[in-house]
Amino acid sequence: MLIGGTSCSSYAQKPKDTKQSERNEWLYSRQRGEPGTWKAYTYTDKIYFNFTGFDWNTGRTFDKSDFPNLPNGEGTFSLTRESGTVTFTGSFDGTKGMGTYKFAGNDGFKTYLQGLGYKGLNEELMLHIFFTDINKAYFDYLKANGYATVSNTELRDLAEQDMNRKELQDYFDLFKRENYTGVSLSRIIELREHGVDADFIQSFRDAGFKSMSLERAQELRDHGVDVDYVNGFKKAGYGDISLEKAQELRDHGVDLDYIHEIKEAGFPDVSLDRVQELRDHGVDGDYIKEIKNSGLKDVTLEHIQELRDHGVDVDFVKSFSDMGFKNVSVDKAQELRDHGVSTDFIKGFIKLGYKNITLDEARDLRDHGIDPDFVKEFADEGFKDVTLEKATELRDHDVTPSFIKKMKQKGFNNLSLADYMKLRDGGW
């Protein structure tokens, strides 16, 4: 968010742990005094700078009026504040520039901070204090707003999160306007870290959500719910959507594009709960269109979801249609998939000469563990023209081609299939 002060947004990368902090100190101790780099871009009355230091970077926005001596081409310019001076060297063409910078801290101001009890005031932290324009008046301003004590950690966070006076004032005004009481400085910093500012909360008020706690605002931000996301659903005809439902939809990956897909696929009156359920089951617009165009009869959204759950895709359905099984129902397609019946399975029997197999017969064969190879192996053992009914009976009696081969090795030759079933039933 652009502001009228000297800086707006910070993307400072703070040390994540003690070892990282020690690593930074090691870098500073060996590279102190080396220049960092900067890039800058102008827009309206602002200048955005990206600063790179030793193992960190940050982006800050300043007023153009802070730099009355910007060069047109190669040159040097500076910015002085109570905490020190940054001297820029490089080139600027009026809209963008780049180069190096050096920060010279004000030892007197650092001594002042140390006198207040602050420690760990290394060059990186002092530079962030400079960027945020933390000065003696800054502490007076905090005290006047009820924050007389600022801890060492809070000072670092205020600086690194670019909590300048304009940003703080926005929060203070928000708290008064919305009657948020007893908000600690650490809580304000936490809100800032999570991207919850006055504009974020006000945007929801303007959209009709008049009562919102700071906790709720932070939760919405953390879940990626902003007012544009909510308003999108309202414009799509879901005017009664609650913030809880919006957050739930975001968590389940539902957006307006997805809803448009479902409606465009032929279901214009789908509810938000139904959309969420469809997303959870992996049903998208393309799948719906494919299933509806596959030849299945009387397809509903419930059917489509069930088909997706059972792994039925358009190629599976189309393969049966191509074999001549027209007008396959949704239930039948689902049943075939559940029982592992494919057109390749049926074609295997047709190749062996078994014509006119129905889908129910194919399902029963699969359920009994009978596949084309099972039947073919009987032919290899000399039993030609075994009917599918007989193959089913043999499987049920656990008479397999390998069993027959074993019995032949024991001398039981030239027996009928019925005789081999008797042997098996007798315990052989």
N, C-alpha and C positions, 0 to 999 in steps of 0.2 A: 504494500500500500504506500503510495507517495504521501509525504507529509510536508508541512510548511517549514519544518525545522531544518537542521543541517544534515540529517541522515535518516534513512528509513529502514532498510532491511539488512539483516546480518545472517551470514551463513557460516559463521565461525565454527571450525571443527575443534571441539574441546578434547583434551586428553581423556581417554576413556578409563584409564586406570593409573596407578602409581608408576608402573614401569614406563608407560607412555610419557608421563610427565617427566620422569627422570631422563628419558631419551631426549625430550625437548631441551631440558637443561644442558645436556651434553652437547647438543647442537649449538645452543646459544654460546656456551663457554668457548667453543672453538671457531664460531663464525660470527661472533658479535661484531657489529660495525659493517658487515657486508650489506650491500643494498638489496632490498626486495624488488619485485617487479610490479607494475601496474598496467592496467588497460582501462580505458575510459570511453564512454559513449554519452552524448548529450541528447536530451529530449525536452521539449518545452523549456522550462526554466530550471531544469535539473541536470546534474551530471552524475552518472552511475560509474563507480570505480570498482574494479576487481583487484584486490591486493593479494599478492602471494608472498608468504614469508618462508621461514624455515620449518617445513612440515605442517603448514596450515595455509588456509586462504579464507578470505572473507569478502563479501560484497557490501558496499555502502553507497548511499545516494546523498549527494550534497546539493545545496542551492548554487546556481551559477554565480550568485553574488558573493559567495565565499572565495571566488577566484577571479578577482578583477584583473589580474596580471597574466591570464592565460596566453601562451605564445601562439602565434600563427606560423607553425613550422617548428624547427628545432629551438629548444630553449629550456629555461628553468623557471619554476614557479613554486610557491609555498603556501602553507596554511598554518597559522599559529593559533594555539589555544592555551588555556591556563596550564594544561598538562604537558605542553611541549610544542614542537614544530615538526611538520613533515615537509621535506624538500623534494620536489619532483623534478626529474631530469628526463627529457625525451622529446617527442614531437607531438604536435596537436594541429589538426587541420580545421578546427571549428566544429566538427561533429564527432570525431573520435581521435584517440591518441593512445600512446603506449610508451613505456620507458621504465626507469628504475626510480626508487625512492629511498630516502633515509629518514629515520625518525630520531630526533634529538629530544629526549625527555627533559622536562623541567625538574631539576634536582630539588628545587624548593618545594614544588608541589608533591613530589615523591616523599620528601621529608615530612610534609604535612600529613600525608596518608599514613606514614609509619607512626607518627605521633598519635593518630587515632587508633592504633593497634593493628593495622593491616600488614600482613606478611605475604611473602611470595610475589613481591611486585617486580617480576622479571620484565624484560623488554617487550615480550609479546603482550602481557597483560596491560602494561602501561600504554601500548599502542591502541589496544581496544578501549581503554579508558579515554584516550585521546579521540578516537573515532566517535564514541558515544557522547563526548563533550561533558564528561563528569568533572565538575569543578567544585569549589567551595560552596557556591550558591546551590549546587545540586543537592548537597546534603541538607542545607537549610530548607530547600523545597520539600524534600522527603519528610523532614521533621514537621513542617507546617501541615502536612497531610496525614500526620499520625504515625509516621515511621521514623522514630527518633534513633532507633538502633538498626544498623546494617551490619550483618555478619561478614566475615572474610569471604565465605562462599557466596553470599548474596552479592557482594561487590563484584566478584569475578563474573557471576552469572549476568548481572545487570550490564556489565561492559560487553561481554561476549554476545549477549542477546540484543545488543543495541537498544537498550531500554532508556532512550533519551527522554528529556522532559516532555516532549510532545507525546511520545508513546505512553508515558505514565499518566499524563493528563487525560488522555482518551480513556484509560482504564478508570481513573478516579471519577470522571464524569459519568461513565457507565454505571459504576457502583452506586452513585447518588441517584441516578435516574431510575435504576431498576431496584433500588433498595437492597443491594447486596451489602451486608454488614460484616465486619470482622474479617475481612479478606487480608491475609498476611502477605508480606512482601514475597515470601517464597512461593505462595500460591499464585501471585501475579506472574512471577517468572515462569512457573509451570504452565500457566495458560498461554503465555507467549511462546514457550517451546512447542506447545501443541497447536499453535496457529489459531488460538481463540482470541480474537480482539473485539473491540467495540463494534466494528463494522459487521463482523460475522454474526454477533448476537442481534444487532439491529436489523439485519437483513431478514431474520426469521420473524421478528416483531412486525416488520412491514408486510410479511406474507401472511399475517394473521395469527401467528403463534405468540401470544402475548405473555405467557408465563414460561420462563425457562431458567432453570438453575444453572450455575456455572458448571456443575458436574455433568449435567445433561448436554450442555454446549460442548464440553470437552469430549464427551463420548461420541457425539455426532461427528465432530471433526476427526477424531481418531478412526471412525468407521467410514470416512470419506463422504459423508452426507453434508451437502451444502444446500442453500436455498434454491439454487438453479435445478438441482436434482429433484427436489420436492416439487417445485413449481412445474417441472416437466410432466409429472404425473397428473397434476391438477389440470393442465392444459389438455392432457390426453383423455380427460373425462373421469378421473378419479379424484374428485374434489374433496372427498371426505378422508383422504389419506392422513394418517397420524404420523408423528415423528417416529414413533416406535416401529410402525410398519415400514416406513421409509428406510430406517436403519436395517431392519430385517431383510428387506429386498436387496439392499446394497451388499449385505453380507452373503446373500445367496447369488450374487452376480446378475441381478435383474436390472436392466436399464431400459430406456425408452426404445432404443433400437430393437431390443429383443421383443418387447411387447408389439412393436410394429410388425415384426416378422410373423408373430402368431396371428395377428389380425389379418395381415395380408394373405396368409395361408388359408383363410376362410373361416376364422373364428373371431369375429369382430367384438363379441360381447364377453370376452374372457375376463374373469375377475383377477384381482391381484394375487389372491391366495392360490388360484389355479395356475397362474403364470409362474409363481414361485415354485410350485410343485413340479411343473413341467421342466423348469430349469434344473431342479434337483435331480430329475430323472434323465437329463441329457437330451430332452426333446427340443429341437429348434425348428425354425420355419422351413428350412430345406427338407428336413426329415418328414415333416407333416405333408408337404407338397408331394414328395416322392411316394409316400404311403397312399395318399389319396389318388395318385395317378397310377398305382400299381395294379389296379384291377380288383382289389379287395372290396367287398360289399359293405355298405352301411357303416362307414368308419366314423367313429366319434373321437373326441380328444382322449377320453378314458381308454378307448381301444388303442390309440396311438401310443399312449404312455405305457400300456401293458406290453405292447409289441416291442417297444424300446427296452423295457425291463427284461424281456425274454430274448433279446438279441436278434429280433426279426428285422431285417433290412429289406430294401426294395429289390435288391438282386435275388434274395432268397424267394420272395414272393413271385417275382417275374420268371424265375427258373421253372416254377410249376406251371405258370400260365403258358410258357413256351413249349412245355411238354404236352399241353392239351388239357390240363386241369384248370378249366375256366371257373370263374366266380368262386374262388376259394374264400371262405369266410375268415374273419379275423380270428375267431376261436380255433378254426382248423389250422391256420398258419402258425398260431402260437403253439398249438398242440404238437404239430410236426416238429417245430424247433425244439420243444421241450423233450421230445422222444428221440431226437437225433436223426430224424428222417430228412434226407436231402434228395435232390433229383439224381445226383450221382449214385446214391444208394439204390434207387429204383432202376436206374439205367443198367446197373450191374446185373440185375436179375433179367432184364429184357435181353441183354446180350447173351444170356444163357438159354434164351428161348421162352422165358416166362412172360407172355404178353398180357395186356389188359389188367395189370395189377392196380388195385384201387389204393387210394391213400390210406384207408383204414387197414387194408391188408399189409401195406408197407409198414405202418405203425406197429401192427401186431408182430410182424417178423422181427422188427428191431427190438421190441420188448422181450421177445424170446431169445434174443442173442443170435439170430440167424442172419448171416450176410451172404452175399454171392459166393465168397470163397468157401464157406461152410458147405454149400450145396455142391460146388464144383469138386471138392475133395471126395465126396461120395461117388461121383462119376469116375474119378481116378481110381477108386477102389472097385470099380466094375458095376456100380449101381447107377445105371442110366435112368433118365426120366423120373427121378424122384420128385414127387409132387411137393409143393410148398406146404401142404397140409401134413404130408408124411415127414418132411424135414422138421416141422414144428413138433410133431410127436416124438421123433428121435431125440431132439434137443431136450424135450421135457423128461425123457427117460435117461438122459445123459449118455446117449449113444452117439459117439463122434467118430469121424473117420479114423482118428488115431486109435480109438478103442478097438475098432474092427481090425485094424492092422495088427494090433497086439494079440487079438484072439486068433488071427490066422497064424501068427508065429507059434501059438500054442497048439496048433493043429485043428482049430475050428474053421475049416474051409467050407466053401460052397454052401454056407448057410444063408437063409433069407434075412431080411432086415428084421422081421418079426422074431426070428430065432435069436438074433443078436440082442434084441430088447429083452428077451427072456433071460439071457445070460447076465445082462447087466442088472436086471431086477433080482436075479438070484444071487447077487453078491460078487460077481466076477468084476 
